[in-house]
């Protein structure tokens, strides 16, 4: 079983072009940096409100069932908000945004929810700026303009991730290796056609199974230990014996990242 790696669709060079396209300038970066001390104390309330809204919707609630995962995502969003205002909008910023975008894809979050979520964040931050600088129209205008530009830039990076994911799916489906993804419980989330063909289970059958269901009973602890290492360290490999739908045994190496 293999893993296919893919690159983010937006290159660092295109990132610079996108900044020019949305009109994000060093002056905008300075504006955001200057107002950060004023907006930062409001971030935690914005994050809590954001996830209350997210978990009110069944579509996103199905994806975010693990309270520990939600807590991690809240911390990530807090850090993201700081970085939106503090930057710097350089190569490291681009690389981190690329990873965040691909994470949205990997957890199966539909693109429509991402765009709706960004709109909500933009609205909350806009209301915060209005509350803070209502008596300083020039600063409010500059802050709103810079905020709109940086969030448009963020959306462009996320859209690039989803565009690249479509090409990735085509690559995975046509790969000669068996490729799948599983969640923390070991339940299958996706399986390519090659794996379905070799093991003889339908796509619907896979989605009702755990990875350990496919191995001999004496190999199940090996699979559990393997998954624990993946979610702790980000990668692992192991050798197990799979059992096909026809009862045939296949010795395989599983490489997971």
HELIX and SHEET records of a PDB file:
HELIX    1   1 UNK A   12  UNK A   22  1                                  11    
HELIX    2   2 UNK A   26  UNK A   39  1                                  14    
HELIX    3   3 UNK A   40  UNK A   42  5                                   3    
HELIX    4   4 UNK A   43  UNK A   55  1                                  13    
HELIX    5   5 UNK A   58  UNK A   63  1                                   6    
HELIX    6   6 UNK A   67  UNK A   86  1                                  20    
HELIX    7   7 UNK A   91  UNK A  106  1                                  16    
HELIX    8   8 UNK A  111  UNK A  133  1                                  23    
HELIX    9   9 UNK A  137  UNK A  174  1                                  38    
HELIX   10  10 UNK A  193  UNK A  199  1                                   7    
HELIX   11  11 UNK A  203  UNK A  206  1                                   4    
HELIX   12  12 UNK A  211  UNK A  214  5                                   4    
HELIX   13  13 UNK A  217  UNK A  219  5                                   3    
HELIX   14  14 UNK A  220  UNK A  233  1                                  14    
SHEET    1   A 2 UNK A 180  UNK A 182  0                                        
SHEET    2   A 2 UNK A 188  UNK A 191 -1                                        
SHEET    1   B 2 UNK A 236  UNK A 243  0                                        
SHEET    2   B 2 UNK A 249  UNK A 256 -1                                        
END                                                                             
